Amino acid sequence: MCYKDSVFDLVKSRRSWRSYEDLEIEYPLFSNLSDFISKNNTGPFGNKTRFSLIDTGKGAGVKRPGTYGIIRGARYYIAGLVRKGPLALVDYGYCLEKAVLFATQEGLGTCWLGGTFDRGAFREKVAKGPEDILPAVTPVGFPAKKSIIDRTIKSIARSHKRKRWEEVFFEKALNDPLDPKKVPVFEDILEMVRIAPSASNRQPWRIIADQGDIFHFYIYRSRIISAYPKTDLQQLDAGIAICHFDLCAKEKGLKGKWTVSEPGQLIKKERHTYIASWVPA
Ligand SMILES: Cc1cc2nc3c(=O)[nH]c(=O)nc-3n(C[C@H](O)[C@H](O)[C@H](O)COP(=O)(O)O)c2cc1C
């Protein structure tokens, strides 16, 4: 496993932090984090990410890449690139969430930013080729006490809230809620998907359990967020959900693989897009 701590504990303790102390991430923590993001760079669908741990410099007078006032005091960011291609954003979501959980283990705060960051300013900090996209970034550092911004955004996004189990997990059809008793081995793993972070806290993942041990992942395309032109944030959310499922299943010693093969016989609902399935191996 790539963490010292249980991934279940890391998922439960992670939350978004938007205010940071102006403190240095010292050696060896800086190099451990740097190593982690460069080694854990490939998603389950084979797309490679190229992450950089950016030090924007010490002190109040330093010009930092913009976050529209959302992030306060952050000196360090993780920003990455991925080449356009099938499931590239899902893989990016998977890899950045893996890094977020590593930072959490090391006592560092993070906050996924898919909308409120100045893409141009961050692009200047990473070497970008014509086919590369920079889908999202996160500050990383020592959390400061929660500011008014933190509290306001948390309350607008209702960040502590999550959809109920029966709203996101199904069997056979997307209108047939899954009884947890039918998936005893996977119940705690699915719970780690349920509590994952997502853009605007919309939790677009919908999962159909098939024969008790195959899991088909879909995203629900909300009209509001689909209208956001820069990045398909729901594909990043799908990558985060897949990351939590994958790492938790591995920690429990369950062997499985990801396939992309939409099951024909299951009943789908409108505005749902199939992403991938986890099948036992
Ligand atoms: C893909 C993605 C994009 C996000 N983009 C932003 C953003 O642009 N600005 C922001 O303040 N929070 C952003 N968030 C953070 C969410 O609002 C937050 O994860 C959610 O409200 C749940 O709160 P929690 O992370 O504290 O559990 C994003 C989260 C994800 C997963």
Ligand as a Chemical Component Dictionary entry (heavy atoms), coordinates in Angstrom:
data_LIG
# 
_chem_comp.id                   LIG 
_chem_comp.type                 NON-POLYMER 
_chem_comp.pdbx_formal_charge   0 
_chem_comp.three_letter_code    LIG 
# 
loop_
_chem_comp_atom.comp_id 
_chem_comp_atom.atom_id 
_chem_comp_atom.alt_atom_id 
_chem_comp_atom.type_symbol 
_chem_comp_atom.charge 
_chem_comp_atom.model_Cartn_x 
_chem_comp_atom.model_Cartn_y 
_chem_comp_atom.model_Cartn_z 
_chem_comp_atom.pdbx_ordinal 
LIG C1  C1  C 0 -13.176 18.544 -8.801 1  
LIG C2  C2  C 0 -13.375 19.526 -7.670 2  
LIG C3  C3  C 0 -13.327 20.889 -7.916 3  
LIG C4  C4  C 0 -13.479 21.805 -6.862 4  
LIG N1  N1  N 0 -13.353 23.139 -7.141 5  
LIG C5  C5  C 0 -13.432 24.044 -6.126 6  
LIG C6  C6  C 0 -13.221 25.424 -6.401 7  
LIG O1  O1  O 0 -12.986 25.829 -7.547 8  
LIG N2  N2  N 0 -13.276 26.281 -5.344 9  
LIG C7  C7  C 0 -13.513 25.873 -4.064 10 
LIG O2  O2  O 0 -13.526 26.706 -3.162 11 
LIG N3  N3  N 0 -13.721 24.544 -3.768 12 
LIG C8  C8  C 0 -13.675 23.633 -4.770 13 
LIG N4  N4  N 0 -13.838 22.286 -4.497 14 
LIG C9  C9  C 0 -14.035 21.831 -3.109 15 
LIG C10 C10 C 0 -15.495 21.398 -2.834 16 
LIG O3  O3  O 0 -16.325 22.517 -2.697 17 
LIG C11 C11 C 0 -15.490 20.531 -1.555 18 
LIG O4  O4  O 0 -14.695 19.379 -1.771 19 
LIG C12 C12 C 0 -16.901 20.089 -1.153 20 
LIG O5  O5  O 0 -17.687 21.198 -0.805 21 
LIG C13 C13 C 0 -16.868 19.103 0.042  22 
LIG O6  O6  O 0 -16.240 19.693 1.157  23 
LIG P1  P1  P 0 -14.995 19.014 1.855  24 
LIG O7  O7  O 0 -13.894 18.905 0.797  25 
LIG O8  O8  O 0 -14.603 19.918 3.001  26 
LIG O9  O9  O 0 -15.420 17.637 2.319  27 
LIG C14 C14 C 0 -13.710 21.358 -5.534 28 
LIG C15 C15 C 0 -13.769 19.967 -5.289 29 
LIG C16 C16 C 0 -13.593 19.075 -6.331 30 
LIG C17 C17 C 0 -13.595 17.611 -6.038 31 
# 
loop_
_chem_comp_bond.comp_id 
_chem_comp_bond.atom_id_1 
_chem_comp_bond.atom_id_2 
_chem_comp_bond.value_order 
_chem_comp_bond.pdbx_ordinal 
LIG C1  C2  SING 1  
LIG C2  C3  SING 2  
LIG C2  C16 DOUB 3  
LIG C3  C4  DOUB 4  
LIG C4  N1  SING 5  
LIG C4  C14 SING 6  
LIG N1  C5  DOUB 7  
LIG C5  C6  SING 8  
LIG C5  C8  SING 9  
LIG C6  O1  DOUB 10 
LIG C6  N2  SING 11 
LIG N2  C7  SING 12 
LIG C7  O2  DOUB 13 
LIG C7  N3  SING 14 
LIG N3  C8  DOUB 15 
LIG C8  N4  SING 16 
LIG N4  C9  SING 17 
LIG N4  C14 SING 18 
LIG C9  C10 SING 19 
LIG C10 O3  SING 20 
LIG C10 C11 SING 21 
LIG C11 O4  SING 22 
LIG C11 C12 SING 23 
LIG C12 O5  SING 24 
LIG C12 C13 SING 25 
LIG C13 O6  SING 26 
LIG O6  P1  SING 27 
LIG P1  O7  DOUB 28 
LIG P1  O8  SING 29 
LIG P1  O9  SING 30 
LIG C14 C15 DOUB 31 
LIG C15 C16 SING 32 
LIG C16 C17 SING 33 
# 
